[in-house]
Amino acid sequence: MSEVGVRDCSAIATLHSASFRRGWSEQEVEGLLLDRHVITHRATTGGKLAGFIMSRLVEDEAEILSVAVAGRQRGRGLARRLLHLHLRRLAGLGARAVFLEVDEHNDPAIRLYHRAGFREVSRRPSYYSGDGGKTADALVFRRDLL
Ligand SMILES: CC(C)(COP(=O)(O)OP(=O)(O)OC[C@H]1O[C@@H](n2cnc3c(N)ncnc32)[C@H](O)[C@@H]1OP(=O)(O)O)[C@@H](O)C(=O)NCCC(=O)NCCS
């Protein structure tokens, strides 16, 4: 696991688009990777991107912007290890609190965050839109870093 460079933007855009309803373009990923407030870690297997996690850190508050693991690599603890490394790095950079939003139906992500000590602090009703006009709430999670 390591920090990400701009050379990874194409692989991150591909993995992000495969993992989320609204994918990021390569240009959007490049813009984020060049942002000095954005911290990104990746995991590779066999030289290929297997997962990444990205946050924005402003002063002492961080927001996790995205975390994704490639379909075939899921369920093996990769996201847990990436998140653990990422939180240690954020703490080292001065973060005191970390926030994120997650779809209320995203069980793997909710388990991941609960296990890492995040707690729900609020809910944004009908924040995500799905097929056929369906909506889902966003849960806002927070974890304090000491
Ligand atoms: C969420 C995601 C990053 C988890 O990655 P992962 O490497 O499979 O996660 P881990 O193997 O570290 O497992 C994390 C927890 O999720 C659980 N989990 C994994 N797959 C699951 C599934 N299909 N259903 C329910 N729980 C699941 C694991 O059991 C683990 O919980 P545990 O420690 O209590 O057993 C991955 O599913 C993903 O990329 N999803 C699409 C993108 C996404 O939704 N990102 C989060 C946005 S907030």
The ligand as an ORCA input file, in Angstrom:
! r2SCAN-3c Opt
* xyz 0 1
  C     -17.117     -0.882      0.517
  C     -15.875     -1.567     -0.082
  C     -14.792     -0.523     -0.301
  C     -15.374     -2.629      0.941
  O     -14.169     -3.190      0.416
  P     -13.637     -4.628      0.872
  O     -12.170     -4.686      0.611
  O     -14.496     -5.684      0.310
  O     -13.916     -4.536      2.449
  P     -13.312     -5.480      3.563
  O     -12.988     -6.826      2.991
  O     -12.231     -4.730      4.272
  O     -14.581     -5.670      4.494
  C     -15.153     -4.586      5.209
  C     -16.410     -5.071      5.929
  O     -17.474     -5.224      4.973
  C     -18.019     -6.541      5.074
  N     -18.456     -6.957      3.740
  C     -17.689     -7.169      2.650
  N     -18.473     -7.514      1.622
  C     -19.747     -7.523      2.094
  C     -21.019     -7.790      1.520
  N     -21.131     -8.106      0.229
  N     -22.121     -7.656      2.290
  C     -22.033     -7.301      3.601
  N     -20.854     -7.020      4.201
  C     -19.730     -7.157      3.460
  C     -16.889     -7.379      5.569
  O     -17.372     -8.559      6.172
  C     -16.234     -6.436      6.547
  O     -16.953     -6.406      7.765
  P     -16.425     -7.267      9.012
  O     -15.042     -6.756      9.285
  O     -17.420     -6.905     10.061
  O     -16.442     -8.693      8.590
  C     -16.216     -2.327     -1.396
  O     -17.339     -3.139     -1.183
  C     -16.489     -1.390     -2.575
  O     -15.569     -0.966     -3.270
  N     -17.767     -1.054     -2.790
  C     -18.153     -0.140     -3.898
  C     -17.747      1.282     -3.597
  C     -18.370      1.785     -2.308
  O     -19.539      1.572     -2.028
  N     -17.550      2.480     -1.500
  C     -17.977      3.060     -0.235
  C     -18.631      4.382     -0.481
  S     -18.976      5.222      1.045
*
